[in-house]
Amino acid sequence: MAHYPRPALDRIGLSPGKKTRLKRLLYEHGPGGGTMLALPIDQGLEHGPIDFFANPASLDPLYQYELARDGNFSAIALHIGLAEKYYHEFAGDVPLILKINGKTGIPPDGAAFSGLTGSVEDAVRLGADAVGYTLYVGSPSQDRDFAQLTQVRAEADRLGMPLIVWSYPRGDYVAKKGGRESLYAVDYAARVALELGADVVKINYPVASEKDADSPAPYPTLHLSPEAAFHKVVQSAGRAFVLVSGGEKVDDTDLLTKVRSSMEAGATGIIFGRNLWQRPRDEALAITREIHGIFREYAQPPT
């Protein structure tokens, strides 16, 4: 499979403020070369403390901050409490993506909606280089979600702050049409994020299953390889950069295979949390170096 190019920074209609901040993330920090390697630590809000049991040291946010700094990540992504209480020690060394909405894992997914937990002005005050927003495509709360995102996008445009949309299919209707990991659902989520104004879209890698037969035509007849399916999603994201979500921890071989196939299909980078910070520090740094090596193979100039 041929390597597919990513969108060029100079061609996606960014304001000077957005372009400056994205250039820092893509070229001045992390692996560089137009790639992005982000470390999220929003799981404490989204899942509760349960994810930290796999590596008790990770319960202290300093563990992830130091991993982001010493592993030369492009950014760390987290909510306002972890930014206000810890980021001052790492400002200038680790770029910040401020998540400005979220929810707990207690309500059922069918009612998915992430209320605001911060603002674009908070991101500017804290020195962030982007804001992150979780959008649930297909949820019964979709209309309210769209309205909230519209307000966030307007503020991000006004203040020159790049908008990264965590675009996730959710809800009973999605489940009836192939499920949240189906190509149909992930492809739709990528397109929705583009059309609602995302500069960067964070999505899951589609997973083929028997449920694909329930997806709307022509998806059940496509029969694409995993790499080709993901490239279809990248195409639907258009001139929005694409970051691949890591999800639950997998073994090293599967992780590196996912990284390479994602980059081969045109992704800009990855945003892996549990797959990295659930590991002991030395192990996490070692596999991060391997990811850097893969990214270097896909480096490209800003134009």
C-alpha positions, -999 to 999 in steps of 0.1 A, spaced: 0 0 0 14 34 -10 19 60 17 -8 87 16 2 123 23 -13 143 51 -29 178 47 -3 206 44 -3 231 72 -2 260 47 -33 248 28 -60 244 54 -71 280 59 -58 286 93 -56 320 110 -21 332 121 -28 323 157 -40 288 149 -11 282 124 15 293 149 2 270 176 -2 240 154 32 246 139 46 243 175 28 210 179 37 195 145 72 208 140 88 223 171 80 197 198 77 159 197 88 139 167 84 169 144 82 166 106 45 175 106 36 146 130 19 147 164 24 124 194 1 134 222 -3 119 257 -38 122 271 -46 120 308 -84 127 307 -92 91 317 -95 100 354 -127 120 347 -140 98 319 -134 64 336 -126 71 372 -94 60 390 -98 25 378 -73 29 349 -45 38 373 -45 4 391 -25 -11 363 4 12 372 -1 27 406 26 53 399 4 68 372 -22 80 397 1 110 403 -2 133 373 35 141 376 41 106 362 24 115 329 39 150 328 74 137 333 68 110 307 56 136 282 86 158 289 113 130 289 96 111 260 96 143 239 58 143 232 42 169 211 17 177 238 -1 165 269 -39 166 269 -59 170 301 -86 188 320 -84 222 337 -77 209 373 -46 190 362 -35 219 342 -39 246 369 -23 224 396 6 209 377 13 225 343 33 255 357 62 231 364 63 220 327 52 252 308 75 258 279 88 222 279 56 203 272 28 219 251 -7 217 265 -39 206 249 -67 217 273 -98 194 273 -127 218 278 -156 193 281 -161 159 296 -183 135 315 -180 106 340 -184 70 330 -214 66 353 -244 74 330 -251 50 301 -234 56 267 -269 60 252 -272 94 270 -237 105 260 -231 142 264 -200 160 276 -207 193 294 -182 221 295 -154 219 321 -133 248 309 -131 275 282 -110 286 253 -100 316 275 -88 292 301 -66 276 274 -51 310 264 -45 319 301 -27 287 307 -5 289 276 -22 260 257 -15 253 221 -49 237 214 -83 229 230 -99 195 229 -136 189 227 -154 155 228 -184 152 204 -207 122 205 -220 116 169 -254 99 169 -262 104 206 -297 115 215 -280 146 229 -264 154 195 -284 186 189 -273 200 222 -237 188 215 -237 206 181 -249 239 197 -222 237 224 -195 229 199 -206 258 178 -200 282 207 -166 266 214 -155 268 178 -165 305 176 -143 313 207 -115 292 193 -116 311 160 -118 345 178 -88 337 200 -67 318 174 -68 285 192 -67 252 173 -97 230 179 -92 192 183 -124 173 182 -126 139 199 -153 126 174 -169 94 188 -200 75 176 -223 67 204 -259 57 211 -285 30 204 -289 41 168 -252 37 161 -253 3 178 -281 -8 154 -261 3 123 -229 -17 128 -217 -4 162 -193 24 173 -162 7 158 -177 0 124 -162 17 93 -196 34 88 -197 49 122 -160 60 124 -161 74 88 -193 94 96 -177 107 128 -147 120 109 -168 137 84 -190 154 110 -159 168 128 -146 182 95 -180 198 86 -184 213 121 -150 231 119 -124 208 136 -88 216 128 -78 182 141 -100 152 145 -93 124 170 -109 91 160 -108 54 167 -94 30 142 -123 11 126 -127 -26 134 -144 -50 111 -169 -74 125 -201 -93 117 -221 -63 128 -209 -45 96 -237 -62 78 -261 -39 96 -244 -7 84 -261 13 56 -251 6 20 -226 5 5 -205 -1 36 -213 -39 40 -200 -45 4 -167 -26 7 -146 -54 21 -116 -32 27 -83 -41 44 -78 -24 78 -54 1 62 -76 9 33 -106 13 57 -87 38 78 -75 57 47 -112 60 37 -117 77 71 -88 100 66 -103 110 32 -136 118 49 -117 141 74 -105 162 44 -83 191 54 -85 183 91 -55 166 106 -63 131 119 -51 117 153 -57 80 161 -70 71 195 -52 43 214 -79 29 236 -72 0 260 -37 -13 264 -24 -37 238 9 -56 234 39 -40 218 35 -56 184 -1 -46 180 6 -11 192 35 -5 167 15 -21 139 -13 3 146 10 33 146 26 23 113 -6 14 95 -22 47 107 7 68 94 8 48 62 -29 56 56 -24 94 61 -28 100 98 -10 130 113 -2 112 145 -15 93 175 -29 102 209 -21 72 231 -26 73 269 -32 40 287 -10 22 261 19 43 274 14 55 309 0 22 322 36 8 316 66 12 339 85 44 331 115 27 314 92 5 293 70 34 283 100 55 273 115 26 253 83 21 232 80 59 228 114 59 211 102 32 187 72 53 179 94 83 172 114 62 148 83 53 129 72 89 128 105 100 113 98 78 83 67 100 76 82 134 81 73 162 57 79 199 54 54 226 65 42 234 30 
